[in-house]
Amino acid sequence: MASVDECRQALQDLAARLDHNAETVRERIDLDRTLACRVTDLGAAFHGRLADGRLLELTDGDDPKAKIALSTSSDDLLALVRGELDVTRAVASNRVSIKANPFDLLKLRKLL
């Protein structure tokens, strides 16, 4: 089981990668949505905002009103961020849950 600090660092690494590739990401998806990432086995959560191809304002804590919510275990979160776990397969096998409106899911699919 990964630690809260490792999960936080993984999300910060993801934010840095998105920032570095913001133009490409923005071309694929044009979203401005709040985002929550819930780490089920640690009882921890993080939230931020996906906008302009970037993951912004990433901080600790849940956002129950987030428009996009991802729930997974700490190890699966790290594997997802590292590219070791395919998100489509993870969702199909219930290792990852993504709650969002159908139109946002279609847009996110282009990113994943």
Residue, then its C-alpha position, 0 to 999 in steps of 0.5 A: m500500500a502506497s502512502v498519502d505522500e506518495c499519492r500526493q507526489a504522483l498527482q503532482d507529477l501528473a499535474a507537471r506532465l499535463d502542464h508541460n503538454a498543456e497545448t496538446v492536452r487542450e487540443r484533445i479535451d476542452l474542459d473546465r471542471t472540478l476534480a476529486c481523487r479519492v484514495t479508498d484504502l487510505g481514506a484520503a482524498f485530493h481535489g483540484r481543477l482540470a482547466d486549459g489542459r492543466l491540473l490546477e489548484l491541487t490540494d489535500g481533501d475531498d470536494p464532494k461537489a466535484k464534477i469529476a470524481l475518481s476513486t481507486s486504491s493507492d497502489d492503483l493510483l500510482a500505477l495509473v499515473r506511471g502508465e503501468l495500469d490501463v485506465t479502461r481495463a481498470v474501470a472495467s475490472n472495478r479497480v477504478s471508478i470515475k463519476a462524471n456526466p457522460f459528455d465529460l467522460l467522452k472528452l476524458r476518454k480522448l485524454l486517457 
